[in-house]
């Protein structure tokens, strides 16, 4: 084959083993965290049989684990020159290019891999590229089709694909033209025929990507919001016409979007009165068991939750076209199921702390965060193998018992992270707790849909968890501790529940990255906005009216700005603390926890290592602090990191 192999460690004398045995030995070494020995084993197999592709592929995977991304790229390219359809080589090439911060090259590798086969691995690589790409390098038919599938199936968290979906939708001449016209006319609402253009509603209804995005994710874009606000007003007028037309697929998808964003769009007094009149018509029709046009349902679902209308559950017993039925399931059946689950949820501890009570009341208003789709968990792996892959240079110690790992998720919210944990940890037995019964019920419904049966749910306050008399191998607490009256007290409670050598994944707000939010919180407090849905809608429109260079106006860069409960959590939270890395480092030294590393992705890690190449493990928090000062947006989504208990 004539491949040029990059230098590895010193080859030791075990060449008497067969090439297959060498590969198997390499697998064992890699699982044990000895990456250099693993690489040497694969090299021995290749030297014996130069065309041994399994050895080549695993050799590339080990180079990636060692962060030798350039070597991995070079080797993958040589393999593909020999066999252009070797799927695993395309996948490794994409992962290695992401590690080199070459996301455009990685995207090309992902597309080549998908052209060979759609597998969990190729879909995951495509999704990972979308997460890292600032913009799509091309918008061809293949990319559009794969992006639509990624949202509908889905291939990951649908929310992670939103900005690319929005960009591609706005690039469409028909849909993008309508969006541009609405934005240019705002706050005026153009007539429907002018807004939709010559192509009309049918063109919008036939756009598969637009429909997938509206039904499955939060569209966080101001121009798109202006268009959808105008379209909703025309939908309401059409529903109130003497003879309502059939419900367009676009109208039904628009209603889904309004339910997802919890009715965040601006509403005029005139609209409110018209919606009330239409709601009265529906109520009368339900009482009389009369005909209900589907267009009424689309319009009313775009202005408020259908399940709040008395007797709306009777609509579920009628025959409807598939798209109408799907809207009724989401806006009536699922909320009613959550209400049932809420009533039966276990109460594990009392909630007595004043701050905890106020936080609980905030999250009882809506399920937070509302999510629609995520990729179902694939084959889970041993937690020790997983941690060694994430942190190959930090000497992670084994935890748990073979085939069984006890996990506490302290603040599970609506459960999306539970899906990730199930995929990440083989044999996980999960206790998921939260202050909010509303969020817990949503989590239970969603994880039941995915067939996850390894999760025990209950309402509990972190401050009272010692009362349970339980301990755990893994504790996950993401975005929770900074909402306690004293985060350090809560963190110490969690540490007390962690078994010796147990690991903990923590996520905390960054003081440096969150200054725009601090400015927005001060803006809201100074002007006396409350946190009701009406006040949040008013706050949003007032922020949008600010000059583009106003620090508060930059809040629109956050996807959370575009839904009611997300905006409430972002700006109006009853309790928020923020941290710096020196503060975290000080606490870790005092608490007997070893910092394993950030769960930050290869792009950020690659940039950090380029600046601090001698910190191979990427665990020097003093240097990370310097890195964050130079790149203040690095931890905009929170510090997310793993620690291990020393004893």
Secondary structure as GFF3:
##gff-version 3
##sequence-region A 1 647
A	DSSP	alpha_helix	19	31	.	.	.	ID=ss1
A	DSSP	alpha_helix	35	48	.	.	.	ID=ss2
A	DSSP	alpha_helix	53	65	.	.	.	ID=ss3
A	DSSP	alpha_helix	69	82	.	.	.	ID=ss4
A	DSSP	alpha_helix	87	99	.	.	.	ID=ss5
A	DSSP	alpha_helix	103	116	.	.	.	ID=ss6
A	DSSP	alpha_helix	120	132	.	.	.	ID=ss7
A	DSSP	alpha_helix	141	153	.	.	.	ID=ss8
A	DSSP	three_ten_helix	158	161	.	.	.	ID=ss9
A	DSSP	alpha_helix	162	171	.	.	.	ID=ss10
A	DSSP	alpha_helix	173	185	.	.	.	ID=ss11
A	DSSP	alpha_helix	192	196	.	.	.	ID=ss12
A	DSSP	alpha_helix	200	205	.	.	.	ID=ss13
A	DSSP	alpha_helix	208	216	.	.	.	ID=ss14
A	DSSP	alpha_helix	222	240	.	.	.	ID=ss15
A	DSSP	alpha_helix	249	260	.	.	.	ID=ss16
A	DSSP	alpha_helix	269	287	.	.	.	ID=ss17
A	DSSP	alpha_helix	294	301	.	.	.	ID=ss18
A	DSSP	three_ten_helix	306	308	.	.	.	ID=ss19
A	DSSP	three_ten_helix	312	317	.	.	.	ID=ss20
A	DSSP	alpha_helix	322	328	.	.	.	ID=ss21
A	DSSP	pi_helix	329	333	.	.	.	ID=ss22
A	DSSP	alpha_helix	334	343	.	.	.	ID=ss23
A	DSSP	alpha_helix	354	363	.	.	.	ID=ss24
A	DSSP	alpha_helix	383	390	.	.	.	ID=ss25
A	DSSP	beta_strand	405	410	.	.	.	ID=ss26
A	DSSP	alpha_helix	416	424	.	.	.	ID=ss27
A	DSSP	beta_strand	428	434	.	.	.	ID=ss28
A	DSSP	alpha_helix	437	449	.	.	.	ID=ss29
A	DSSP	beta_strand	455	459	.	.	.	ID=ss30
A	DSSP	three_ten_helix	462	468	.	.	.	ID=ss31
A	DSSP	beta_strand	472	478	.	.	.	ID=ss32
A	DSSP	three_ten_helix	481	483	.	.	.	ID=ss33
A	DSSP	alpha_helix	487	496	.	.	.	ID=ss34
A	DSSP	beta_strand	498	508	.	.	.	ID=ss35
A	DSSP	alpha_helix	515	526	.	.	.	ID=ss36
A	DSSP	alpha_helix	533	544	.	.	.	ID=ss37
A	DSSP	three_ten_helix	553	557	.	.	.	ID=ss38
A	DSSP	three_ten_helix	559	562	.	.	.	ID=ss39
A	DSSP	alpha_helix	564	571	.	.	.	ID=ss40
A	DSSP	alpha_helix	581	591	.	.	.	ID=ss41
A	DSSP	beta_strand	593	598	.	.	.	ID=ss42
A	DSSP	alpha_helix	601	611	.	.	.	ID=ss43
A	DSSP	alpha_helix	621	630	.	.	.	ID=ss44
A	DSSP	beta_strand	639	645	.	.	.	ID=ss45
###
